[in-house]
Amino acid sequence: MGNIAVIGSGSWATALAKLLLGNTDHIMWHIRRPERIEEFVKLGHNPGYLTDVAFNTSRIHFSSDLDRVVDWADTLVIAVPSPYFKPTVDSLRVPLRGKTIASAVKGIVPEENKLVTQYLVDRYHCREEDMVVIGGPCHAEEVALERLSYLTIGSHDRSRRADFARCLAGKNLRTILSDDVDGIEYAAVLKNVYAIASGIIHGMKAGDNFGAMLISNAVREMTRFIDTASPMKRDIANSAYLGDLLVTAYSRFSRNHNFGSMIGRGYSVKAAKMEMEMVAEGYYGTKCMHDINERMGVDMPILNCVYRILYELVPPRKAIQAITDTFV
């Protein structure tokens, strides 16, 4: 894959950088703040995220100059939260076309309401076959701790997804190959929305029985949307879809579940956002998916329920009660 660079400095970018360094001699890493780079080099770990994960920084070329990083790289791994994706890439003055771009952004591009790969193709004239997406149940904390994990690598180009998978694979990191690029991206957005819903009912102490009903109906809802948005043969029970949904809906590492739980316990949406130390991408993904589905018209009562709670400020108990009769 040539020279590989990571864009982003959060927990997911840190976990992916650790994986990449297991399979290549060196990487370049874009971290926006120069003082954060200095601290990273001094400490030997990311000072803001996954601080227990040590790095040999002599194998990392750090830079706060995004143009320099992109110009140097043959392969870019973009791992920034979706709200920051567009401002980040739109600041570029060097071309992206011709590079392999791996998106680890689990969200829609806000305001554009486009998948990350769609935005890169439309805005930067990147080729679809140069796009790679990373999905599956993969909390950064567990990946970085080298607990057995599985990533799904999606691309329309068979050799490209296989080559990129080899860059990440390791003793405790297995890879699954897929050609369902759009499906993986949409699933990564929707599972965050459903994790917020799961968190809300957890905070409300609605019980495990109802929680199971919510997730089983979320699977149906996800299937309806993805099959409408990107018709092809797929098994929604695969880890890139159902697996990612389950881990995000139930894990203690899930910031979206934790965000929803605060709202279910009585926090206002504004207070819950302020309390979060990291971005709950489902907050932004909910509005994007709701706007997209306004055009598509898929039956999505759970998505609509979360939207009403987050953006119309409908009390959670009232909004949840309104969809209970839709569950099967």
N, C-alpha and C positions, 0 to 999 in steps of 0.2 A: 504493500500500500504506500510505499515511499515515505516521505517525511510526514509524521502524524502530529497534529496539534489539537489541543483541547481548549475550548472556549467556555469559560465559566469557572467560578471558584467555590460553588456550594458543595453540599454533601454528595450529590450525584456525580458532579464533575470530578470530585476527589476520588470517589470509588472507581470511576472509569479510568482515571489516570493511573491508579494503582494496578488495575488489570492490564492496561496497555504496557506498562513498564515491565510486566512479567513476560512480555513477548517481543520487546524491541529494545534496542540499546539506549535510546533517548527519545524524548518528546519535547515539543515546545508547548508552553502553557500560558494562555492569556489570562492574566488577573488584572482587573481594571485599576486597582489602587496600588501605586508603587510602594507605599509603606507596608501594605499587606505582603507584598513579595519579599521585602527586606525581613519582615518578621518570620515568614515561612522559611527562608534560607537560614536564618539564625537558629530557629527552633528545630528544624528538620521535620515539621509537620504543618498542616494547614492550621493557622491560629484560630480560625473561625468555625471550622466544621471538621468532624471526625478527628478530633485532636489526638486520639490514641493510635492513629495510623501513621507510622513512620515512613519517610521517604529518603532515598539517597538523592539529595538535591543536585549533586554533581551530574546526574543524568537528565536533568530538567533544564531547558532553556526558558526561563521566565521572561515575560515581556508584558508591559502595560500598553504597548502600541499594537492595536488590533490589525492595522494594515500590514505591519511587519510580519506578524504571525501568519496571516492569511497568505501573504506573498511567498513565505517560506514553505508552506505546507502543500503536500499533495493530497492529503486526507485531513478533513476537518471534523472533529467531534464536537458538536454544539450541545452544551448541557447547561443552558440558562433557563430560569423560570419563564414561562410563556409571556407574562406581562412585560418582560425585559427583552424578549427576542427581537421584536421589530426595531426598537431604538438601537439595539446593538448592531444588527446587520445593516441597518440603513445608514450607519455612520461610516461604512466602508467606502474607500476610494479606489480599491483594487478589485479586479474582477473575480467572481466565484466560478464562472463557467470553466469547465474542464477539470475541476477538482472533484474528488469523491467527498460527499458531504453526508455524515452520519448524524441524524437527529436523535438526540436523547431528550428532546423537549416534549414533555407529556402534557401538551395543551394545544389549543387553537390560538392563532394569531389574533389578539383582541383588535376590535374595530374592523379588521379585514374579514373576520369570520372565515378564515381559510386554514387548512392544514398547513403545517410548516413546509412540507415538501411542495405543496401547491403554490405557496407564496414564493418559494425560491425559484420555481420554474417560471412563474408569471413575472416576477419582479426582476430576477437576475438572469433569466434565460438559461438556467441550468437544465441539463438533460434529465429526464425522468430516470434513465438507467444509471445515472451517477448518484442517485439518492439512496440512502440506507436509513432504515429506522430501527430503533432498539426498543423492544417491549418485553412484556412478561412480568411475573411477580418478582420484583427486584428492588427491595428496599436497600438504599445505599448503605445503611448501617450494617446489614448482614453481609452484603457483598464485600464490603471493606474488611469485615471481620473474618472473611474467608469461610463463611458457612456455606454449605452446599446450596447453590443457586442455579437457576436456569434462565437464560436470556433468549428471546426470540429475535433473530436478525432478519429483517424484511428488506427485499429489494426486487425490482423487476429484472435485474441482471443476475443470473444464477452464479456466475463466477465471482462477481463482486460481493455478493452476500457471503459466499463461502470464504473468500479471502479475508473479509472483515471479521468474520466469526473467529478465524484463527488468531486474529490480533487480540481477542478478548479471552479466549478459552484458557482454562487452567485446571489444576487438580480439583478444585471445588467449584469451578464455574463451567457449566455445560451450555452448549448453544444449540438452538433449534432454528432451522432455516425455513423461510416462508417467502411467498411471492405476494402476500396480501398486504401491501404497503398501506393503503387507505384504511383497511379494516383494523390493522394494528394501531394506527394513529387515532382513529375514532374511539376505539375501545379504551385507549389510554386516557382520553378526555372524559368519557362517560363514567368510567369507574371512579373517578374523583368526585363526580356529582353524586353517585350512589353511595360513596363512602361518607359524604356529608350527611345524606339522609340517614344512613346507618348510625352515625354519630348522634344525630338529633334524637332519634328514638332511644338510643342508649342513655343520653342525658335526661330524657323524660322518664326513664325507668319503665319503658313500655314492655320489657320482657324479651326473652330469647325466642319464644314462639313467634311473636310478631316480627322480630328481627329476621328470622328465617324466611317468613313470608315476604318481607320486603326484598330481600336479596334474590329469592327465587323469581319474583316478578320483575326485578331489575334485569335479570338475565334475559327474560323474554323481551323486555323493552329494548335492551341493547341489541338483541338479535334483529328485531323489527327495523330498528334504525339503520344498522350497518348493512343489512341485506338490501334495504331500499337505496341507501346512499352509494353503495358499491357492490352491485350484484355479482357474486361469484360463488363457487362451491367452497364452503369453509365449515369447520366444526367449532361452534362457539364454546364447546367444553374444553378446547385446547387452552394451554396455559397463558397464551398471549391475550386471551379474552377473559374466560372465567377465572383462571388462576390469578391474574392481576387484579380482578375485581375482588376476589375473596381476601387477598392479603391487604388490600387497601381499605376494605370495609371493616376488617377486624383487628389488624395489627396495632400494637401499642406504638409503633413507629409512625403510624399513618397520621400525618398532619391534617389531612382532610377529615378523617374520623374525629380527631381531637377538636378541630374547629367546630364541627357539627355538634359534638357533645357539649361544648360550652354554650352554644345557642339553645340546645335542649334543656340545659340546666338554668336558663334564664338570662344569659348574657344577651345584650343587644348585638346585632351584627357588627356594628362599629366597634364595640368593646371587645368582641371576640377577635376581630382583625388586629386590633392594637395589642392584644395579649399574645398573639402568635409571634414566635421568634423567627419563623420561616414562613414563606409564602404558601398559603393553601390554594393551590392552583384551581381547585374545583370551584372556588368563588367566581373566578373569571370564566372558567369553562362553562359554568351554568348559563351565564348570559349569552355567550357565543353559541352554545348548542340550542338554546331556546330561540335565538334569532334565526339560526339556520333552519330549525324545524318549523318556524313560522312559514317558510317557503315550501317545505317538504310535506308537512301535514301528517307525519307519522304519529300514531297514538302513543303518547309518552306522559302518562299521568305523574310518574315519580319526578321526572325532570321538571314538569310544570309546577309540582308541589314545592320543590326546592327553590325554584325561581321565585315563587310567590313569597316564600319565607325570607329569602336573601334580598330581593329587589323591590318587592311590594310591601315588605315588613308585616306580612300576615302572621299572627301568632302561630307558633309551631303546632300546638295541639289542634287548632282549628284547621290548619292546612293539611295535617296528616289525617285527621278524621275524615276530611272530604274525599280522600282517595281510598279509604279502607274497603269500600264496596266494589272497587275495581279489581281487587286481588283475587286470583284463582289458584 
